[in-house]
């Protein structure tokens, strides 16, 4: 439990201190924290590794997280629909 709390705090601190150009928006951070903890917590927040991990686990991400990623412009609706169609 302590490790999860530490991960969430680390994620929030690093994301908040990142430069504006590369920072994860607060809406994405709020929507995707659970997915990050479930699938990608082995990677530093806001790192290339976590981005690759989230991409690799795209079909497992919560709808809330995916919608936040689309709204923030990290992922396109078209790409998510195409990927979802491949999984059917």
NORLINDA-V601786 format. One record per residue. N is the residue number from 1. PHI is phi in whole degrees, 0 to 359 (none if undefined). PSI is psi in whole degrees, -180 to 180 (NA if undefined). OMEGA is omega as a letter, one per 30 degrees, with the letter a starting at -180 (NA if undefined). Layout:
BEGIN
N,PHI,PSI,OMEGA / N,PHI,PSI,OMEGA
END
This chain:
BEGIN
1,none,-42,l / 2,299,-38,a / 3,297,-41,l / 4,294,-44,l / 5,298,-44,l / 6,299,-41,l / 7,297,-43,l / 8,296,-45,l / 9,296,-43,l / 10,298,-45,l / 11,303,-47,a / 12,294,-43,a / 13,294,-47,a / 14,294,-44,l / 15,296,-39,a / 16,289,-30,a / 17,268,-6,a / 18,291,158,l / 19,294,155,a / 20,302,-38,a / 21,295,-35,a / 22,249,1,a / 23,289,145,l / 24,280,133,a / 25,295,155,a / 26,296,-33,l / 27,293,-39,l / 28,292,-44,l / 29,301,-46,a / 30,295,-42,a / 31,285,-28,a / 32,251,1,a / 33,302,-44,l / 34,298,-41,l / 35,293,-42,l / 36,301,-48,a / 37,295,-37,a / 38,287,-38,a / 39,242,-28,a / 40,229,15,a / 41,292,-10,l / 42,287,-13,a / 43,254,147,l / 44,295,137,l / 45,302,146,l / 46,61,27,l / 47,254,163,l / 48,302,-35,l / 49,297,-42,l / 50,290,-36,l / 51,296,-43,l / 52,297,-42,a / 53,297,-44,l / 54,296,-39,l / 55,297,-45,a / 56,295,-28,a / 57,257,19,a / 58,308,-39,a / 59,287,-15,l / 60,264,-14,a / 61,295,147,l / 62,295,154,l / 63,300,-38,l / 64,300,-45,l / 65,294,-47,a / 66,300,-44,l / 67,298,-39,l / 68,293,-39,l / 69,295,-39,l / 70,294,-48,a / 71,299,-36,a / 72,280,-9,l / 73,87,11,l / 74,283,-27,a / 75,220,146,l / 76,266,151,l / 77,300,-41,a / 78,300,-45,a / 79,295,-40,l / 80,291,-37,l / 81,294,-43,l / 82,297,-43,l / 83,294,-41,l / 84,297,-39,a / 85,296,-35,l / 86,294,-29,a / 87,278,-14,a / 88,285,NA,NA
END
